[in-house]
Amino acid sequence: MTSKTKSQSKSAPPRIWTVDVIVTEGFVLTEMSAVVETLRIANRVLAQPPFRIVMRSAKGGQLGCRAGLLVDTETLMERPDADFAFVLGNSDPDHPGLSLGRMVKSYTSREARVYLLSEAAARYLKDKGGKGATHWENSALLRERLGMFDASHALASENGPVVTCAGMGATTDIVLALIGRLTSAAAQMSVANILLHEQVRDYSSLQPFSGAKPTITGDRILDHSIRLMQANIEDPLPIGEIVEELNISTRSLERKFKNFLNTTPNGFYREMRLNKANNLLLNTSMSVREIGLACGFQNGFSSLYKSIFGITPFALRKRRRLGEDVPVDFLKAGE
């Protein structure tokens, strides 16, 4: 299992990635919401829901966060079958449930990718003696207690299949990054827009207390072009007008999209509009023609939609309303 984008042939069944969300008593509700809601919105935006979410804990059963919310969990598996695991923090780096060495290995040995958030990351780094990222408060606390504890102030740090993360509000950036890797940059941006998450920060972005200024992609001109596209969904701008506004050549813009997002300007723009169409299709009573017009498709919307997703807008709306194509465990974790 790698974090690279998985290409699907049109005839192949849609890929569903299983995501285990692992909690201990007193887990951080902000982090659970960031993981579950961000993936839930991705399932809502994309034509074929790609994520199956399973809440897990060491012994299963109900666990509560500090805010008093209870969640039902399934027991951790000795041989996990998940593609990804997110281990939430719980405001106490010394919590015994955050002794993670064996659990992390059970996932990574089966080629899963493990994301450790805030206190979970701090405990892992303390036990393993390595370098990585955790929330700046945890880093300061462990530095006081251990003297030479050295943690990065970046949002996240990758060490093979293990990603240590700052957690808290930055969890949304980490999940959006995963969505971008597995699906597309346009899907990532569509989910971010629904969350009102203006800028998707890179792993290397410093935690906000440092005063770092995040960007969408890290490239000022590319950021500007994406904002122009976002502001002109119903009446799409020709790429020629976009490059004129940016004062660069079409070829230069194409290189930026290829290098940063592995797509073309037209491809990104079209997918962004299709993702908005999916959202309107599944969450409004607008007619298919009205949705096509609202997303800049003056003619042939249904035919284009079927050529991309292998299903007509009418059929997709019917299947979703009947509750099909949504992973069972996701229903438990989502709405």
URWO-V894041 format. One record per run of one state. SS is the DSSP state (A for helix, B for strand, O for the rest). FROM is the first residue (numbers start at 1). TO is the last residue. If there is no record, write none. Layout:
BEGIN
ss:SS from:FROM to:TO
ss:SS from:FROM to:TO
END
This chain:
BEGIN
ss:O from:1 to:16
ss:B from:17 to:22
ss:O from:23 to:26
ss:B from:27 to:27
ss:O from:28 to:28
ss:A from:29 to:45
ss:O from:46 to:50
ss:B from:51 to:57
ss:O from:58 to:60
ss:B from:61 to:65
ss:O from:66 to:69
ss:B from:70 to:75
ss:O from:76 to:83
ss:B from:84 to:87
ss:O from:88 to:95
ss:A from:96 to:98
ss:O from:99 to:100
ss:A from:101 to:108
ss:O from:109 to:112
ss:B from:113 to:117
ss:O from:118 to:118
ss:A from:119 to:128
ss:O from:129 to:131
ss:B from:132 to:133
ss:O from:134 to:135
ss:A from:136 to:146
ss:O from:147 to:150
ss:B from:151 to:152
ss:O from:153 to:153
ss:B from:154 to:154
ss:O from:155 to:155
ss:B from:156 to:159
ss:O from:160 to:161
ss:B from:162 to:165
ss:O from:166 to:167
ss:A from:168 to:182
ss:O from:183 to:184
ss:A from:185 to:194
ss:O from:195 to:205
ss:B from:206 to:206
ss:O from:207 to:207
ss:A from:208 to:210
ss:O from:211 to:219
ss:A from:220 to:231
ss:O from:232 to:238
ss:A from:239 to:246
ss:O from:247 to:249
ss:A from:250 to:261
ss:O from:262 to:264
ss:A from:265 to:283
ss:O from:284 to:287
ss:A from:288 to:294
ss:O from:295 to:300
ss:A from:301 to:309
ss:O from:310 to:312
ss:A from:313 to:321
ss:O from:322 to:327
ss:A from:328 to:333
ss:O from:334 to:335
END
